[in-house]
């Protein structure tokens, strides 16, 4: 059976354009999936629209969060309702124009075809005011949930989060130095001073403790429900904690060491190495097993009970809650603070009713929201208040 118009072969070109639109909307579609889609249409045929949509969805979509984007793009791409509205307007000039369908931001951006290179400027009568980054747009981006951003907005926020500071307050360390204040005299410094002054002691140095930054342990959930947050939060923490002792791990069905990637000074290179190192991206969450792997293989990161642990997850764990409870208790005993950064706090009235979330809520020192840019900017103040308690 010949697909499409046998004289011009329109269906392969339309299918390729549809795949490009899906990629612009953030759906992972490659050439192998498009080739499989053409093969599937040979078996299904073009007689029924529902069969066509189901076949394309089965081979092009692999994530639940992309189903709605696919359905909206399919309706817009293979029917073109805007063209039908224009034809109706020519036949009935007095008819009121119908409202365009409400689509997700990712779909709306994917349907806007890029301007061809070399195209001249618009006529003066067609120029419209560009309010893309007006005051209201900036306010909306600061309050917008990361999961609701379009592709261009997501890239913009990824650059903005790198400039958000996270100045944690220093704490007194174990080492001491000579200073003006302190509980005990610093006799070694006093003798060195007297030696320089021919035996005269002009002032008595005191033994003061040296201030040092707290080490950080970052644990990031990279399951399917956290994929829109994991990349932004990794970029934020890599830039905001540069120059302080830190260790980063990603967990899904297993634990992935990200310390080598975090040693890079360039955030883009860190994200590229992180993507290459993670093998279980969007594959589920087993926090208990991941913490057990941290305890048996990387327990040196928690020596001294001085580490602040930032646990970034929504708490939707698929493992046994008893095992998770045991591992979280061990983590709590070996760190200074266990802070749960939860994107689900974007919902009003959220309660940790899931089994894994209930365990984390019972043992965490605090639960903080990190679902938009505004809460990331407030995170430093919240951490500073928690460190003082």
N, C-alpha and C positions, 0 to 999 in steps of 0.2 A: 504493500500500500504506500503510495506517495503522500508524504505529509505536506500540508500547506498547498499553495498554488503551484501546480506543476510547471507553469510557464515561467515564473519568477522566483519560486522557492522562498516565500516570505517567512514561513514559520521558523526555520533555523535562525534567521536574523532576528526575528522577534524574541525567540527564546534566549539568544545571546544578550540582547538588550535588556531583557527581563533579569537575567543573571547579574548584569552590571548594576542595575537598579537595586537589587538585593544587597550587593556588596556596598554600595553607597549608603544603604540603610543600616549597615553594621552586621549583616548576616554573612557568616563564612560560607562562601560559594566559590569553588574552583572549577577548572576546566573539566576535571574528571566527573564532577557532579552534573555539569551541563551535558556531557556526552551520555551519561547514564540517563538523564532526563529525556534525551532524544530517543534512546532505545526503548524506554518505558512507554513513550507515546506511540511507538510503532505497535506495541502490544495492546494498548488501551484503545487507541483510535481517537477521533475527534467528534464523534457523534454526540456525546453527552458532555456538557460543560462541567458537571460535578465530577465525572470520572477524570477529566483533564486536570482539574484542580487537585483532586486527591492524589493522582499519580505524581504531579510535580511537587506537592508538599511532602510526599513520602521519600523522595530522593534528594530534595534540596534542603530540607529543614531537619536539623538534628537536635535543636534545643527548644524546650517548651516556650521560652520567652519570645521566640521569633515567629510563633504561629500567627499571632494577630498581625504582625507586620507583613507576613507573606500574604495573608488573606486580603488585606487592604490593598497591597500592591498588585495582586492578581486582578482584583476587580477594576482597578484604575488602568492597568496596562493592557488588558485584553478586551476592554469595552470602550474606554475613552469617553467617559460621561461628559467632559467639557465640550468635545466636538458635537455630541448630540444636543447639548444645550444651545450651541451656536446655530445649528440647523433649525431647531425649534424657534429660536428668536427671529430667524429670517421669515419663517412661515407665519408666525404670530407676533408681529412687532409690538403689540400692546400687552402681551402676556408678561407678567412679572417674572424676573429671572429666579430660578430655583437656587436655594442656598447650596453651596458645595458641601460634599460630605465631610464630616469631621474626622480627620485622620491623625495618627500619631506623628510627633515631630520628625521621627526618623523616616517615615513614609513620605511626608511632605517634602523633605529635603531631597530624598532620592528621586522624586518625580521631577524635580527642577533640573533639566538638562543643562550641562555646562555650556557657556558661550563658546562658539568656535573661535580659534585664534585668528587674529587679523581683522576681526569684525570692528567696524567703526563705532564711534560713540552714538548714543541715541540722539534723535532730534531734540531740540530744546523743549518742544511742547510735550515730549514724553518723559522728561526727566522728573523723577519723584524724589522727595526727601528721604534720605537714608537715616533711619533712627535705630540701626542695629545695636549700637552701643550707647543709647541714650541713658539718662538717669534711671528711668523706669526699667529698661532692659538690664542694667547692671544690678539693680535691686532684685529683679526676678532671678537672675543667675546666682546671686548670693543665697537666695532662699530655695532654689530649685533642687529637688532630689536628684542625686547622681544617676539614678536609674531612669529618669524621665528626660534626660538630655538628648538632643539630637547629636549626630556625628560631629558637626562643626563645633557645637557648644561643648561637647565632651573634650575635644582637642584643646579648646580655649581654657576650660577649667583645669585640664592637666598641666598647662603652663602656669596658671595662676596659683595652684596649690604649692608650687615650688618656691613661691615667695612668702608663704605664710610662716611666721617664726614660731618656734616652740622653745622658748627660753626657760628651761627647768631651773629652779633655785638650787644653788650648790649646797652641799652639806659638809660639816666638819669631818675630815679624814682622820686616819690613825697616825699619820706623820705629824711632827711638830716642827716649829721654827721659832726663832727669836722675834719677839714683838713687844709692844707696849702693854698689852693686856694678856692675862693668863692666870691660871690658878697657882702655878708653881714657878719658881725662878729657873731661868735657863743658865745654869752655872758654866757650861762650856762656852757660851757666848760671852758671859761676864768675864771669864778668864782671858779670852782673846781680846776683849776690849781693854782690860787692865794692862795687858802686855803692850798694846799700842800706845797707852798713855803713861808709860813709866810707872806702872803699878797703881795708878789712880783709877778708881771706879766712879765714873761720872753718873751713871744711871744703871739700875738693875734690870736687865732684860728678863722678860717673862716668857714662859713656854706656852705658845699659842698653837692651836691645831690648824693645819693647812686645809683650806676649803677645796673641794674637788667635786666634779659633776658626778651624778649618780649614773651607773651603767644601766643601759636599757636592753631589754629582751623583747623583741617584737615577734609575735605569733600571728600570722595572717591566714585567714580562711580563704581558700581558692576554689571552693565548690561552686556549682552552677548558680546558686542564689546570691553569691557574693562577687561574681565576676565583674560587675559594673563598679564595684567599690574597691576591689583588691588593687587594681592597677593605680587608681588615683591615690589611695592611701600609701602604697609603696613609694610612689613618687614624692608625696608629701613628707613622709618620714625620712626618706633618703636625703632630701635637701635640708629639712629642718633639724636633723640630728647630726649633721656633718661636723666632725671634729670632736665628738664625745665617744666614749666607749659604748659599743652597741653590738648586738648580734641579732640577726633576723632569720626566721624560719617560716616556711609556708607549709600548711597542712591541709590535706584533703582526706584521702584514704590512707596516706602515709606522710611522713615528715620529710621535707626537703630543705637542705641547708642552703641559705642564701648569703652566707657571710662573704664568700668570694665575690659575688656580684655586688654586694654593698661596699666593697673596697674601692670601687671605681668612683672617681670624682664626678663623672658625667652621668646624669640621671638617665638619659636615653640609653646609654650603653648598659647601665644597670638593669633597665627594664628588658632589654634584648637578651641579656644573659639569664635573667630570671625566667623569661619565657622558654628559653632553651633548656633550663635546668629542671623545670617542673614537668613531670610526666603524667600526673593525674589531675590536670586542670579540668574543672567542671565535672568531676567524677564522684561527688558525694562527700560527706563529712564523717570522719571517725576520729573525734578529738581525743577520746580515751586512749586509743592505740597510738596516736601521735605523741601524746604526752608521755606514754610509757617508753616510746623510743627516745624522747628527749631525756628522760630520767636515766636510761641505761647507756646512752651514747654521748650525751652532751651535758652531763650534770655539772661539769666544771664552769659552765656559764652562770651558775647560781651560787658560787662560793661566797660565803661571808654574809648572806642575808641582806645585801645592799642593793640588789638589782630590782628595778621597777619593771614589771611585766605588763606589756600592752597586748591584751588578747583581743584581736579584731575578728569577730564572728557574729552571726545572727543566732547562734545557739541551736540550730536545727541539726542536732547530732543523730546519726543513725546507729550508733553503737549502744552497748549496754550501759545504763545509767549508773549501776553499782561500780563498774570499772572506771567510769569517768569520775565518779565521786572520790574514789581512792587516789587517782592521779592528781586531781585538782587539790586535794588536801595536801599531798606531798609538795606540789608547786607552791601552795600558800605558805607552808612552813619554811621554805627555802628562799623566799623573796621578801623584799621590803614592802611592796604594794602590788596587788593584783588588780589591775584596772581593766574592765570589760568595755570595749568600744563597740557598741551595738547599733547597726544601721536601722534596725526595726523600730527604734524609738521615734522614727518619723511618723508613726501612726499614733494618733491620740488615743489614750486609754490602753496602750500596749501593756500586756502582762506576760511574764515569762511562764507560760503554761506548758510548753513542750518539756519533755523529760530532761533533755540536755540543758535547756535554758534555765530550768528550775535549779539544777545543780550549780550552774555558774552563778546564778543570782544568790544562792545561799552562801557561797564562799568568796565572791568577789568583794573587794573593798569599795568599789563604786562602779556604776554603769553609766557611761557617757554616750551621747549621740554623736555620730560622725557621718551623717547622710547628706550634708550639703556644705558649701563653702563657709557659710556663716558660723556653723558649729565648729568647723576646724579652726577658725580664727579665735573662737572662745575656748578652745581646748587648753591652751597654755594657761589661762587664768584658772580654769578648773583644776588642772594638775598642780598648780602652785598652791591652791587652797588645800588640796588633799595632802600635799607633802608637809604642811604645817601642823596637821592634826596628828 
